[in-house]
Amino acid sequence: MSTRRAILTDDGVTLAVQDGGRTDGRPIVFLHGIAQSSGAWRALFEGPLAKTHRLVALDMRGHGSSSAPEGAEAYASGERLGADLHEVLTELGLERPVVVAWSYGGVVLGEYLRRYTARALGGIAWVAAAVKVGKPAANLFGSGMMSNARAILSSDAAAYEEGARAFVRACTREPLLETFVEAAVADMRRVPLHVRRALLTRSEDYTPEIVASDVPMTTIHGSDDAIVLARMSEEIAALRADVESVRIEGVGHVPWMEAPEHFHAALRSLLTRVG
């Protein structure tokens, strides 16, 4: 069982948060990717982790069931992205959580680290995570992202729908259930154009924040990821000798769906290191 919570930020945005698993277990906080929602983690909330850990997933502002304020300023400033995560951790009283950042969730976590450091965290799992975007990320995004970027930023509804479907299908090496595709595309439909444009036109590099964060870290990346190339995780692993790097062969951008046993083993290894 999980509970839907609503957390009001200090700038008036309502963040939708899924809170499940064992209330007395070490918390794991999940950050979804661009134009997705906490629903991306449904399989994990219904899996074995829910028996041992408290599982928390938030909808990024402008995504899912969170509110979407007008104007680019509510999204273009990284300060708000980091503050949203901070306010969720504080409001729920989560102590030393392990944060799992997937895809654009890496940007959210990077902004958090930039402003609050990692002192309140227990560990970090970078899952096909974007820790660079814009110019610093040249050659780190794959064809599934680059070939659909124009459509994802389009004001034409039909073009966006076509691009959204192509993007979702490019997320995995092998086709997944059509129900997964439809749910992911439905999430993309809910994200307004001004939100997509504000978030996807930012240029950032969070590698200094990673170097400065002395908590256990793991990277988990599929070898065949066509959205965020595996080189992104390789760059993270090269920053610190203690980063555990897990490369899952034959897998795309959604490793917990494509190779759940490998994903769980990697996450369990991190949880053991955190203690």
Backbone as CSV, one residue per row, in Angstrom:
resi,resn,N_x,N_y,N_z,CA_x,CA_y,CA_z,C_x,C_y,C_z
1,MET,0.840,-1.193,0.000,0.000,0.000,0.000,0.879,1.248,0.000
2,SER,0.425,2.259,-0.702,1.137,3.527,-0.696,0.120,4.652,-0.562
3,THR,0.603,5.786,-0.100,-0.242,6.941,0.166,0.161,8.087,-0.744
4,ARG,-0.823,8.786,-1.301,-0.552,9.986,-2.074,-0.543,11.169,-1.129
5,ARG,0.534,11.919,-1.147,0.645,13.108,-0.307,0.788,14.346,-1.186
6,ALA,0.419,15.479,-0.634,0.586,16.754,-1.327,1.417,17.668,-0.440
7,ILE,2.529,18.147,-0.966,3.427,19.009,-0.204,3.478,20.372,-0.882
8,LEU,3.165,21.420,-0.127,3.145,22.783,-0.650,4.512,23.415,-0.456
9,THR,5.129,23.850,-1.546,6.452,24.463,-1.462,6.335,25.925,-1.049
10,ASP,7.472,26.524,-0.714,7.419,27.909,-0.253,7.132,28.905,-1.380
11,ASP,7.148,28.446,-2.640,6.741,29.338,-3.731,5.363,28.969,-4.270
12,GLY,4.612,28.173,-3.489,3.216,27.920,-3.803,2.926,26.779,-4.750
13,VAL,3.910,25.937,-5.035,3.699,24.785,-5.911,3.309,23.574,-5.076
14,THR,2.295,22.849,-5.508,1.894,21.621,-4.831,2.593,20.442,-5.491
15,LEU,3.417,19.743,-4.717,4.137,18.578,-5.211,3.389,17.314,-4.812
16,ALA,3.088,16.473,-5.783,2.449,15.188,-5.511,3.529,14.166,-5.175
17,VAL,3.335,13.461,-4.074,4.343,12.524,-3.579,3.696,11.182,-3.284
18,GLN,4.309,10.125,-3.774,3.878,8.759,-3.475,4.731,8.243,-2.323
19,ASP,4.117,7.764,-1.256,4.824,7.333,-0.049,4.364,5.919,0.299
20,GLY,5.266,4.940,0.192,4.877,3.557,0.426,5.966,2.741,1.081
21,GLY,5.773,1.424,1.079,6.744,0.532,1.694,6.642,0.520,3.205
22,ARG,7.734,0.110,3.856,7.772,0.028,5.321,8.071,1.388,5.919
23,THR,7.216,1.830,6.802,7.409,3.152,7.392,8.656,3.212,8.258
24,ASP,9.104,2.054,8.780,10.285,2.042,9.643,11.551,1.629,8.890
25,GLY,11.472,1.488,7.584,12.640,1.105,6.797,13.429,2.321,6.351
26,ARG,14.712,2.093,5.997,15.484,3.208,5.463,14.781,3.744,4.217
27,PRO,14.608,5.060,4.138,13.897,5.611,2.987,14.739,5.615,1.714
28,ILE,14.079,5.320,0.613,14.653,5.456,-0.721,13.773,6.444,-1.472
29,VAL,14.376,7.487,-2.006,13.637,8.532,-2.711,13.945,8.434,-4.200
30,PHE,12.905,8.366,-5.016,13.055,8.169,-6.454,12.718,9.453,-7.214
31,LEU,13.608,9.835,-8.122,13.423,11.020,-8.955,13.277,10.589,-10.413
32,HIS,12.149,10.902,-11.021,11.863,10.448,-12.387,12.534,11.334,-13.435
33,GLY,12.362,10.949,-14.698,12.963,11.670,-15.810,12.032,12.704,-16.414
34,ILE,12.525,13.347,-17.478,11.773,14.430,-18.116,10.441,13.925,-18.663
35,ALA,9.401,14.703,-18.403,8.053,14.438,-18.917,7.501,13.089,-18.477
36,GLN,7.960,12.598,-17.330,7.420,11.375,-16.750,6.800,11.707,-15.388
37,SER,6.636,10.729,-14.527,6.036,10.969,-13.218,6.481,9.879,-12.257
38,SER,6.001,9.967,-11.035,6.316,8.934,-10.042,5.800,7.569,-10.470
39,GLY,4.854,7.544,-11.401,4.337,6.272,-11.905,5.393,5.428,-12.586
40,ALA,6.492,6.044,-12.997,7.578,5.294,-13.631,8.143,4.234,-12.700
41,TRP,7.977,4.446,-11.383,8.563,3.552,-10.380,7.567,2.523,-9.859
42,ARG,6.426,2.394,-10.508,5.358,1.524,-9.998,5.852,0.106,-9.719
43,ALA,6.649,-0.445,-10.606,7.118,-1.824,-10.433,7.949,-1.980,-9.169
44,LEU,8.697,-0.943,-8.797,9.509,-1.023,-7.585,8.645,-0.895,-6.334
45,PHE,7.616,-0.061,-6.398,6.710,0.081,-5.258,5.929,-1.208,-5.009
46,GLU,5.783,-2.013,-6.039,5.045,-3.273,-5.906,5.976,-4.464,-5.749
47,GLY,7.277,-4.228,-5.673,8.267,-5.295,-5.612,8.845,-5.517,-4.228
48,PRO,9.935,-6.278,-4.143,10.509,-6.672,-2.853,11.062,-5.522,-2.021
49,LEU,11.464,-4.424,-2.643,11.989,-3.299,-1.870,10.952,-2.747,-0.902
50,ALA,9.675,-2.848,-1.274,8.607,-2.314,-0.432,8.483,-3.070,0.885
51,LYS,9.038,-4.271,0.958,8.970,-5.058,2.192,10.051,-4.668,3.189
52,THR,11.073,-3.974,2.720,12.213,-3.676,3.592,12.508,-2.192,3.742
53,HIS,11.977,-1.354,2.849,12.328,0.057,2.847,11.098,0.942,2.667
54,ARG,11.214,2.156,3.150,10.203,3.163,2.858,10.517,3.732,1.476
55,LEU,9.543,3.759,0.609,9.733,4.193,-0.766,8.957,5.486,-1.011
56,VAL,9.657,6.495,-1.488,9.054,7.808,-1.724,9.394,8.257,-3.142
57,ALA,8.399,8.684,-3.885,8.625,9.193,-5.239,7.795,10.449,-5.437
58,LEU,8.421,11.504,-5.911,7.693,12.744,-6.131,7.519,13.017,-7.615
59,ASP,6.450,13.712,-7.940,6.257,14.232,-9.286,6.954,15.587,-9.355
60,MET,7.905,15.713,-10.265,8.583,16.983,-10.448,7.566,18.090,-10.736
61,ARG,7.853,19.314,-10.331,6.940,20.422,-10.637,6.663,20.462,-12.145
62,GLY,5.403,20.658,-12.487,5.015,20.661,-13.888,4.797,19.285,-14.474
63,HIS,4.927,18.248,-13.660,4.805,16.868,-14.127,3.764,16.117,-13.294
64,GLY,3.210,15.056,-13.881,2.305,14.194,-13.133,1.177,14.973,-12.486
65,SER,0.975,14.717,-11.187,-0.101,15.376,-10.450,0.366,16.606,-9.689
66,SER,1.628,16.982,-9.848,2.109,18.229,-9.248,1.582,19.411,-10.052
67,SER,1.479,20.566,-9.396,0.983,21.735,-10.116,2.042,22.275,-11.071
68,ALA,1.570,23.001,-12.072,2.450,23.514,-13.127,2.264,25.021,-13.253
69,PRO,2.965,25.793,-12.435,2.814,27.247,-12.515,3.205,27.777,-13.891
70,GLU,2.560,28.868,-14.282,2.871,29.493,-15.570,4.219,30.205,-15.487
71,GLY,4.818,30.388,-16.641,6.064,31.144,-16.700,7.291,30.273,-16.562
72,ALA,8.291,30.552,-17.368,9.514,29.748,-17.371,10.318,29.906,-16.093
73,GLU,10.131,31.034,-15.398,10.966,31.291,-14.217,10.775,30.256,-13.117
74,ALA,9.629,29.597,-13.088,9.381,28.580,-12.056,10.165,27.300,-12.306
75,TYR,10.785,27.182,-13.479,11.495,25.955,-13.863,12.936,26.219,-14.298
76,ALA,13.172,27.369,-14.903,14.488,27.647,-15.473,15.559,27.786,-14.405
77,SER,15.174,28.243,-13.231,16.133,28.370,-12.134,16.306,27.028,-11.440
78,GLY,17.519,26.544,-11.421,17.781,25.278,-10.753,17.514,25.330,-9.266
79,GLU,17.518,26.537,-8.712,17.278,26.682,-7.279,15.959,26.047,-6.872
80,ARG,14.920,26.208,-7.710,13.619,25.656,-7.361,13.616,24.136,-7.435
81,LEU,14.305,23.565,-8.408,14.344,22.109,-8.527,14.988,21.489,-7.298
82,GLY,16.107,22.051,-6.869,16.772,21.537,-5.676,15.959,21.758,-4.417
83,ALA,15.303,22.919,-4.341,14.495,23.229,-3.160,13.301,22.293,-3.041
84,ASP,12.724,21.891,-4.166,11.594,20.959,-4.116,11.998,19.659,-3.425
85,LEU,13.137,19.108,-3.808,13.602,17.872,-3.167,13.879,18.111,-1.690
86,HIS,14.511,19.220,-1.373,14.803,19.543,0.027,13.519,19.623,0.848
87,GLU,12.496,20.255,0.298,11.249,20.419,1.045,10.533,19.088,1.240
88,VAL,10.621,18.194,0.269,10.024,16.866,0.437,10.748,16.095,1.531
89,LEU,12.072,16.104,1.506,12.838,15.392,2.534,12.528,15.942,3.920
90,THR,12.422,17.263,4.012,12.170,17.906,5.304,10.752,17.645,5.788
91,GLU,9.777,17.827,4.905,8.365,17.665,5.280,8.070,16.241,5.741
92,LEU,8.676,15.258,5.095,8.420,13.858,5.448,9.360,13.349,6.533
93,GLY,10.296,14.171,6.955,11.215,13.767,8.017,12.091,12.588,7.633
94,LEU,12.549,12.549,6.401,13.345,11.416,5.916,14.801,11.565,6.357
95,GLU,15.282,10.598,7.102,16.644,10.654,7.625,17.584,9.803,6.780
96,ARG,18.642,10.407,6.309,19.685,9.763,5.509,19.102,8.866,4.409
97,PRO,18.246,9.414,3.584,17.665,8.605,2.513,18.695,8.279,1.439
98,VAL,18.463,7.192,0.754,19.196,6.899,-0.476,18.362,7.476,-1.616
99,VAL,18.972,8.299,-2.439,18.252,8.942,-3.537,18.607,8.251,-4.847
100,VAL,17.582,7.833,-5.570,17.747,7.178,-6.871,17.318,8.179,-7.939
101,ALA,18.283,8.688,-8.681,18.016,9.716,-9.687,18.131,9.117,-11.079
102,TRP,17.028,9.139,-11.805,16.989,8.568,-13.156,16.883,9.678,-14.191
103,SER,17.729,9.618,-15.210,17.647,10.508,-16.358,17.658,11.975,-15.902
104,TYR,16.616,12.770,-16.216,16.600,14.176,-15.805,16.529,14.329,-14.291
105,GLY,16.196,13.253,-13.593,16.268,13.295,-12.136,17.670,13.610,-11.656
106,GLY,18.676,13.329,-12.500,20.046,13.693,-12.166,20.229,15.193,-12.065
107,VAL,19.482,15.945,-12.865,19.528,17.404,-12.793,18.924,17.883,-11.474
108,VAL,17.787,17.304,-11.104,17.143,17.675,-9.842,18.086,17.414,-8.670
109,LEU,18.699,16.237,-8.648,19.613,15.912,-7.559,20.861,16.783,-7.623
110,GLY,21.351,17.061,-8.822,22.507,17.944,-8.954,22.237,19.318,-8.377
111,GLU,21.044,19.851,-8.629,20.686,21.158,-8.076,20.562,21.099,-6.554
112,TYR,20.051,19.996,-6.053,19.981,19.821,-4.597,21.388,19.823,-3.999
113,LEU,22.291,19.049,-4.582,23.659,18.970,-4.065,24.346,20.330,-4.125
114,ARG,24.073,21.085,-5.154,24.697,22.405,-5.317,24.312,23.342,-4.185
115,ARG,23.102,23.212,-3.684,22.615,24.162,-2.684,22.597,23.629,-1.255
116,TYR,22.483,22.315,-1.096,22.345,21.757,0.250,23.448,20.764,0.593
117,THR,24.277,20.386,-0.353,25.311,19.356,-0.218,24.663,18.003,0.078
118,ALA,25.487,16.998,0.298,24.966,15.641,0.513,24.902,15.268,1.986
119,ARG,25.071,16.243,2.876,25.201,15.915,4.297,23.965,15.231,4.878
120,ALA,22.783,15.456,4.289,21.554,14.844,4.813,21.220,13.524,4.129
121,LEU,22.043,13.103,3.158,21.745,11.894,2.392,22.553,10.707,2.889
122,GLY,22.003,9.512,2.661,22.730,8.300,3.011,23.541,7.764,1.852
123,GLY,23.030,7.914,0.634,23.718,7.426,-0.551,22.979,7.868,-1.798
124,ILE,23.622,7.665,-2.946,23.050,8.095,-4.224,23.232,7.003,-5.261
125,ALA,22.154,6.712,-5.992,22.229,5.844,-7.168,21.897,6.691,-8.388
126,TRP,22.885,6.856,-9.259,22.677,7.575,-10.514,22.262,6.538,-11.566
127,VAL,21.008,6.544,-11.956,20.483,5.538,-12.887,20.301,6.177,-14.263
128,ALA,21.216,5.859,-15.179,21.187,6.492,-16.505,20.936,7.983,-16.347
129,ALA,21.626,8.580,-15.388,21.319,9.937,-14.950,22.056,10.989,-15.769
130,ALA,21.359,12.067,-16.059,21.957,13.215,-16.732,22.542,14.143,-15.675
131,VAL,23.851,14.155,-15.552,24.505,15.074,-14.621,25.157,16.230,-15.375
132,LYS,24.976,16.231,-16.682,25.331,17.358,-17.536,24.194,17.533,-18.540
133,VAL,23.843,18.784,-18.821,22.843,19.061,-19.851,23.294,20.280,-20.644
134,GLY,22.768,20.420,-21.848,23.157,21.545,-22.688,24.560,21.381,-23.243
135,LYS,25.282,22.475,-23.389,26.613,22.447,-24.002,27.594,21.510,-23.301
136,PRO,27.613,21.444,-21.957,28.558,20.519,-21.310,28.286,19.050,-21.621
137,ALA,27.100,18.758,-22.150,26.712,17.362,-22.393,26.865,16.948,-23.853
138,ALA,27.624,17.693,-24.619,27.824,17.345,-26.025,28.309,15.907,-26.143
139,ASN,27.656,15.145,-27.010,28.015,13.747,-27.282,27.691,12.788,-26.134
140,LEU,26.865,13.215,-25.168,26.495,12.332,-24.061,25.036,11.873,-24.143
141,PHE,24.304,12.375,-25.123,22.926,11.939,-25.331,22.832,11.174,-26.645
142,GLY,21.971,10.148,-26.656,21.876,9.264,-27.807,20.820,9.675,-28.813
143,SER,20.680,8.861,-29.831,19.772,9.166,-30.936,18.312,9.208,-30.507
144,GLY,17.946,8.412,-29.505,16.566,8.408,-29.039,16.151,9.739,-28.454
145,MET,17.114,10.462,-27.875,16.858,11.802,-27.359,17.001,12.843,-28.459
146,MET,18.121,12.812,-29.156,18.439,13.871,-30.105,17.481,13.902,-31.295
147,SER,17.080,12.737,-31.782,16.201,12.708,-32.958,14.769,13.118,-32.634
148,ASN,14.417,13.127,-31.356,13.054,13.484,-30.956,12.979,14.808,-30.206
149,ALA,14.120,15.462,-30.006,14.146,16.687,-29.209,13.285,17.784,-29.819
150,ARG,13.370,17.955,-31.134,12.589,19.011,-31.783,11.090,18.789,-31.570
151,ALA,10.645,17.541,-31.695,9.220,17.241,-31.512,8.799,17.438,-30.062
152,ILE,9.675,17.073,-29.127,9.346,17.216,-27.712,9.198,18.685,-27.329
153,LEU,9.883,19.560,-28.055,9.807,20.993,-27.777,8.805,21.712,-28.678
154,SER,8.086,20.955,-29.501,7.174,21.550,-30.474,5.863,22.012,-29.837
155,SER,5.324,23.086,-30.388,4.004,23.571,-29.959,2.877,22.872,-30.712
156,ASP,3.229,22.066,-31.716,2.243,21.323,-32.495,1.894,20.027,-31.775
157,ALA,0.634,19.871,-31.406,0.216,18.723,-30.591,0.472,17.397,-31.296
158,ALA,0.214,17.338,-32.589,0.416,16.088,-33.328,1.896,15.732,-33.402
159,ALA,2.733,16.732,-33.629,4.177,16.488,-33.683,4.691,16.022,-32.325
160,TYR,4.173,16.641,-31.261,4.598,16.240,-29.919,4.176,14.809,-29.617
161,GLU,2.954,14.462,-29.984,2.464,13.100,-29.750,3.344,12.086,-30.475
162,GLU,3.668,12.365,-31.714,4.515,11.455,-32.486,5.904,11.351,-31.865
163,GLY,6.462,12.490,-31.472,7.783,12.485,-30.855,7.788,11.794,-29.511
164,ALA,6.707,11.976,-28.745,6.613,11.335,-27.434,6.617,9.819,-27.572
165,ARG,5.859,9.310,-28.525,5.814,7.857,-28.729,7.169,7.322,-29.188
166,ALA,7.799,8.035,-30.091,9.108,7.597,-30.567,10.130,7.625,-29.435
167,PHE,10.058,8.649,-28.601,10.971,8.772,-27.466,10.786,7.611,-26.493
168,VAL,9.545,7.322,-26.134,9.271,6.245,-25.178,9.741,4.905,-25.734
169,ARG,9.464,4.652,-26.998,9.886,3.376,-27.591,11.409,3.272,-27.662
170,ALA,12.085,4.398,-27.767,13.551,4.389,-27.810,14.169,4.166,-26.434
171,CYS,13.344,4.210,-25.392,13.875,4.077,-24.033,14.341,2.660,-23.707
172,THR,13.870,1.672,-24.428,14.257,0.292,-24.137,14.823,-0.369,-25.385
173,ARG,15.726,-1.314,-25.159,16.296,-2.022,-26.306,15.257,-2.940,-26.938
174,GLU,14.563,-3.695,-26.105,13.509,-4.590,-26.583,12.154,-3.976,-26.246
175,PRO,11.148,-4.182,-27.086,9.828,-3.606,-26.817,9.276,-4.077,-25.469
176,LEU,8.726,-3.138,-24.718,8.069,-3.482,-23.464,6.563,-3.582,-23.696
177,LEU,5.847,-3.953,-22.657,4.396,-4.065,-22.763,3.793,-2.751,-23.245
178,GLU,2.775,-2.864,-24.071,2.136,-1.670,-24.609,1.522,-0.822,-23.499
179,THR,1.155,-1.462,-22.396,0.605,-0.699,-21.268,1.646,0.266,-20.708
180,PHE,2.929,-0.157,-20.690,4.001,0.730,-20.232,4.152,1.908,-21.185
181,VAL,4.134,1.618,-22.484,4.276,2.672,-23.487,3.149,3.688,-23.346
182,GLU,1.921,3.205,-23.227,0.768,4.102,-23.146,0.813,4.946,-21.877
183,ALA,1.223,4.350,-20.766,1.308,5.103,-19.511,2.368,6.194,-19.611
184,ALA,3.510,5.869,-20.213,4.587,6.845,-20.345,4.197,7.977,-21.289
185,VAL,3.522,7.641,-22.382,3.072,8.673,-23.319,2.013,9.552,-22.662
186,ALA,1.135,8.948,-21.878,0.118,9.725,-21.163,0.771,10.716,-20.207
187,ASP,1.843,10.292,-19.535,2.580,11.211,-18.666,3.146,12.374,-19.468
188,MET,3.663,12.088,-20.654,4.249,13.142,-21.479,3.194,14.143,-21.930
189,ARG,1.981,13.672,-22.210,0.901,14.578,-22.625,0.577,15.598,-21.538
190,ARG,0.786,15.234,-20.293,0.384,16.089,-19.170,1.348,17.251,-18.932
191,VAL,2.528,17.198,-19.532,3.543,18.219,-19.256,3.396,19.377,-20.243
192,PRO,3.078,20.574,-19.755,2.862,21.712,-20.654,4.127,22.095,-21.428
193,LEU,3.923,22.746,-22.553,5.034,23.139,-23.415,6.030,24.037,-22.688
194,HIS,5.538,25.013,-21.927,6.469,25.943,-21.283,7.351,25.239,-20.260
195,VAL,6.858,24.148,-19.686,7.669,23.371,-18.743,8.763,22.624,-19.500
196,ARG,8.375,21.951,-20.571,9.354,21.201,-21.371,10.453,22.120,-21.883
197,ARG,10.060,23.248,-22.416,11.052,24.161,-22.989,11.981,24.730,-21.928
198,ALA,11.440,25.079,-20.781,12.285,25.647,-19.726,13.303,24.637,-19.218
199,LEU,12.880,23.393,-19.049,13.775,22.380,-18.489,14.790,21.869,-19.503
200,LEU,14.378,21.771,-20.758,15.251,21.162,-21.763,16.167,22.153,-22.467
201,THR,16.091,23.417,-22.105,17.003,24.397,-22.698,18.023,24.903,-21.683
202,ARG,18.147,24.216,-20.563,19.132,24.588,-19.547,20.493,24.004,-19.909
203,SER,21.554,24.617,-19.386,22.920,24.144,-19.624,23.639,24.095,-18.281
204,GLU,23.975,22.878,-17.822,24.552,22.709,-16.489,25.544,21.552,-16.465
205,ASP,26.436,21.611,-15.485,27.407,20.541,-15.237,27.508,20.358,-13.724
206,TYR,27.087,19.189,-13.248,27.059,18.938,-11.805,28.227,18.083,-11.323
207,THR,29.235,17.916,-12.151,30.365,17.084,-11.712,31.096,17.664,-10.501
208,PRO,31.229,18.991,-10.347,31.863,19.493,-9.118,31.091,19.097,-7.860
209,GLU,29.772,19.086,-7.958,28.953,18.707,-6.802,29.130,17.228,-6.467
210,ILE,29.312,16.401,-7.478,29.537,14.974,-7.241,30.869,14.762,-6.544
211,VAL,31.887,15.442,-6.998,33.215,15.324,-6.384,33.166,15.727,-4.916
212,ALA,32.375,16.740,-4.600,32.319,17.263,-3.230,31.409,16.470,-2.305
213,SER,30.686,15.495,-2.826,29.704,14.747,-2.027,30.309,13.455,-1.516
214,ASP,30.557,13.391,-0.225,31.223,12.191,0.290,30.210,11.215,0.903
215,VAL,29.311,10.712,0.050,28.385,9.643,0.431,28.572,8.500,-0.564
216,PRO,28.229,7.272,-0.172,28.339,6.156,-1.112,27.517,6.414,-2.377
217,MET,28.103,6.096,-3.509,27.436,6.303,-4.794,27.578,5.080,-5.680
218,THR,26.555,4.874,-6.491,26.560,3.828,-7.509,26.019,4.413,-8.807
219,THR,26.600,4.020,-9.925,25.986,4.317,-11.215,25.426,3.018,-11.778
220,ILE,24.239,3.097,-12.346,23.596,1.941,-12.982,23.195,2.375,-14.382
221,HIS,23.707,1.682,-15.387,23.457,2.128,-16.759,23.395,0.939,-17.706
222,GLY,22.454,0.969,-18.617,22.371,-0.051,-19.650,23.367,0.220,-20.761
223,SER,23.983,-0.825,-21.266,24.994,-0.660,-22.311,24.416,-0.092,-23.597
224,ASP,23.118,-0.328,-23.835,22.494,0.073,-25.091,21.522,1.241,-24.925
225,ASP,21.745,2.052,-23.913,20.888,3.214,-23.668,20.998,4.184,-24.846
226,ALA,19.868,4.484,-25.481,19.845,5.398,-26.620,19.337,6.786,-26.237
227,ILE,19.087,7.003,-24.947,18.646,8.316,-24.469,19.832,9.042,-23.834
228,VAL,20.301,8.534,-22.710,21.520,9.035,-22.067,22.595,7.974,-22.285
229,LEU,23.626,8.312,-23.000,24.647,7.317,-23.321,25.389,6.862,-22.071
230,ALA,25.838,5.618,-22.088,26.538,5.045,-20.937,27.795,5.827,-20.581
231,ARG,28.307,6.620,-21.516,29.483,7.453,-21.222,29.212,8.429,-20.090
232,MET,27.956,8.821,-19.917,27.618,9.747,-18.833,27.954,9.110,-17.489
233,SER,27.560,7.863,-17.285,27.876,7.175,-16.032,29.369,6.897,-15.912
234,GLU,30.021,6.635,-17.031,31.469,6.418,-16.998,32.185,7.671,-16.510
235,GLU,31.687,8.833,-16.909,32.284,10.086,-16.443,32.073,10.266,-14.942
236,ILE,30.896,9.887,-14.447,30.651,9.970,-13.006,31.619,9.073,-12.257
237,ALA,31.753,7.837,-12.711,32.622,6.866,-12.037,34.071,7.315,-12.033
238,ALA,34.478,8.058,-13.050,35.866,8.520,-13.131,36.162,9.662,-12.164
239,LEU,35.129,10.256,-11.598,35.326,11.395,-10.704,35.813,10.990,-9.325
240,ARG,35.404,9.786,-8.891,35.744,9.336,-7.537,36.043,7.851,-7.551
241,ALA,37.097,7.473,-6.859,37.522,6.066,-6.864,36.527,5.160,-6.160
242,ASP,35.700,5.710,-5.272,34.789,4.875,-4.487,33.408,4.722,-5.121
243,VAL,33.207,5.247,-6.315,31.921,5.074,-6.993,31.844,3.668,-7.573
244,GLU,30.803,2.939,-7.193,30.583,1.610,-7.758,29.846,1.768,-9.083
245,SER,30.411,1.229,-10.143,29.841,1.395,-11.479,29.274,0.074,-11.974
246,VAL,27.975,0.062,-12.275,27.298,-1.145,-12.750,26.800,-0.897,-14.170
247,ARG,27.316,-1.663,-15.093,26.900,-1.598,-16.495,26.133,-2.882,-16.808
248,ILE,24.901,-2.748,-17.250,24.064,-3.908,-17.541,24.005,-4.095,-19.052
249,GLU,24.553,-5.177,-19.516,24.651,-5.422,-20.953,23.280,-5.704,-21.580
250,GLY,23.102,-5.197,-22.787,21.893,-5.471,-23.549,20.648,-4.769,-23.056
251,VAL,20.842,-3.691,-22.296,19.718,-2.997,-21.664,19.739,-1.529,-22.083
252,GLY,18.560,-0.927,-22.157,18.436,0.463,-22.545,18.355,1.418,-21.371
253,HIS,17.393,2.349,-21.445,17.318,3.477,-20.514,16.504,3.195,-19.256
254,VAL,15.852,2.023,-19.186,14.959,1.734,-18.054,15.379,0.415,-17.404
255,PRO,16.524,0.355,-16.756,17.075,-0.925,-16.293,16.229,-1.655,-15.266
256,TRP,15.472,-0.945,-14.427,14.654,-1.656,-13.429,13.481,-2.386,-14.081
257,MET,13.112,-1.981,-15.300,12.075,-2.689,-16.045,12.675,-3.753,-16.956
258,GLU,13.800,-3.453,-17.559,14.403,-4.349,-18.548,15.209,-5.479,-17.920
259,ALA,15.844,-5.202,-16.796,16.683,-6.209,-16.129,16.528,-6.066,-14.620
260,PRO,15.329,-6.369,-14.095,15.047,-6.109,-12.677,15.993,-6.801,-11.711
261,GLU,16.412,-8.025,-12.004,17.309,-8.727,-11.080,18.650,-8.017,-10.981
262,HIS,19.203,-7.606,-12.107,20.477,-6.885,-12.101,20.330,-5.533,-11.404
263,PHE,19.216,-4.866,-11.669,18.994,-3.562,-11.047,18.892,-3.690,-9.535
264,HIS,18.088,-4.633,-9.069,17.923,-4.815,-7.632,19.242,-5.195,-6.968
265,ALA,20.035,-6.021,-7.614,21.325,-6.411,-7.042,22.224,-5.194,-6.879
266,ALA,22.234,-4.317,-7.873,23.066,-3.117,-7.803,22.589,-2.177,-6.706
267,LEU,21.277,-2.011,-6.595,20.743,-1.122,-5.571,20.951,-1.713,-4.183
268,ARG,20.778,-3.024,-4.039,21.010,-3.677,-2.748,22.467,-3.525,-2.320
269,SER,23.379,-3.597,-3.270,24.794,-3.421,-2.954,25.041,-2.034,-2.374
270,LEU,24.425,-1.022,-2.975,24.558,0.334,-2.443,23.951,0.434,-1.053
271,LEU,22.771,-0.137,-0.862,22.109,-0.080,0.442,22.951,-0.751,1.516
272,THR,23.640,-1.827,1.164,24.532,-2.500,2.114,25.694,-1.592,2.485
273,ARG,26.245,-0.887,1.516,27.347,0.032,1.796,26.901,1.187,2.686
274,VAL,25.672,1.641,2.475,25.155,2.737,3.291,24.957,2.282,4.732
275,GLY,24.524,1.009,4.900,24.354,0.452,6.241,22.983,0.729,6.831
